[in-house]
Amino acid sequence: MENSYQKTWKENQLVELYDKFRRFIDPAEKEYIKILISEIEKHCRAHKMDSIRILDIGAGAGHSTVPILASLSKKFKIEYDYLDVSSNQKQEFIKEVKDNKLQKILGDFWITSWEKFSGGKKYDLILSYHSWYGITDWQSPRNNTLLKIKKYLTKNGMGAIVINSRNNITQDIVLERGEKIVSSENLLEAMKSLDIFFLKKPLYYFNFNKSTFLTGEKIKRSAYGFFGYLYRKPFGEMGKLEKEKLMRNLLNRKDDCYFKIPCDLIEIFK
Ligand SMILES: C[S@@+](CC[C@H](N)C(=O)[O-])C[C@H]1O[C@@H](n2cnc3c(N)ncnc32)[C@H](O)[C@@H]1O
């Protein structure tokens, strides 16, 4: 079943807003991607892999994927399959890949949801980089989407999910607005009950703090794009009351960790 997040992506409402959001948090994501790459390399070396077949769930415009592929392809032979529920970012993805001269590693493009996906290959690495918010059925007893990762992994394969944890400014705003959103805490709980073997690596971006988002009692202009995506409309279209409530909530936060975009890297093994 489709959730509202998946639906808005499909209908192309979030792409432009997400681009601005993503540009704002890019320094944090760069750090997280570096850690993810080093974890993948460690795993592949431990299992003496010299080639890696990758499936990327919710690959989007490739903001995360392309730097990962660029780095891994220097050390390993890569075969890469793209999967996204919406088709509207595929062209941007291909452009990024061409700019980085990575065309030769491209394999299949699946424009479908992870829930509906049914392919004939197994993968050494299955990635979900900030895409699990749109995936359903991870608690379901039938066709469970977390167990599905295991099903599509090779014997020594690894699943890698990067997802926000609960005490995070981005999660909090979405929840405050009444949208349901999954956090890493929810997924970890589900994995325990499904007996999935996993490792968790917490990620924080230490250079972000309250003043990254606020100057005194004002939202920083540079952060408009950040809030626009979370409110699912351009910052200028937010109402006065909405902005005041946002300000109050941000000013009241005492824990700096909240502003450091805390995520978890969850590694899943067969
Ligand atoms: C926040 S974007 C992340 C894109 C990319 N991984 C990145 O890090 O820049 C989430 C992506 O997940 C995709 N998505 C959402 N629900 C999905 C689902 N159920 N199956 C596959 N893709 C999904 C969206 O279309 C969107 O491209």
The ligand as a Gaussian input file, in Angstrom:
#p B3LYP/6-31G(d) Opt

LIG

0 1
 C       14.734000      11.564000       0.223000
 S       14.881000      10.865000      -1.363000
 C       16.489000      10.149000      -1.269000
 C       17.090000       9.968000      -2.641000
 C       18.549000       9.511000      -2.657000
 N       18.730000       8.168000      -2.105000
 C       19.414000      10.506000      -1.946000
 O       19.952000      10.179000      -0.898000
 O       19.548000      11.626000      -2.431000
 C       13.820000       9.453000      -1.221000
 C       13.640000       8.670000      -2.515000
 O       12.967000       7.450000      -2.214000
 C       12.024000       7.173000      -3.248000
 N       11.004000       6.275000      -2.675000
 C       10.051000       6.594000      -1.786000
 N        9.325000       5.518000      -1.487000
 C        9.833000       4.471000      -2.195000
 C        9.504000       3.081000      -2.317000
 N        8.521000       2.558000      -1.603000
 N       10.217000       2.316000      -3.168000
 C       11.225000       2.858000      -3.885000
 N       11.583000       4.158000      -3.817000
 C       10.903000       4.960000      -2.974000
 C       11.521000       8.553000      -3.651000
 O       10.924000       8.539000      -4.927000
 C       12.787000       9.381000      -3.569000
 O       13.488000       9.402000      -4.792000

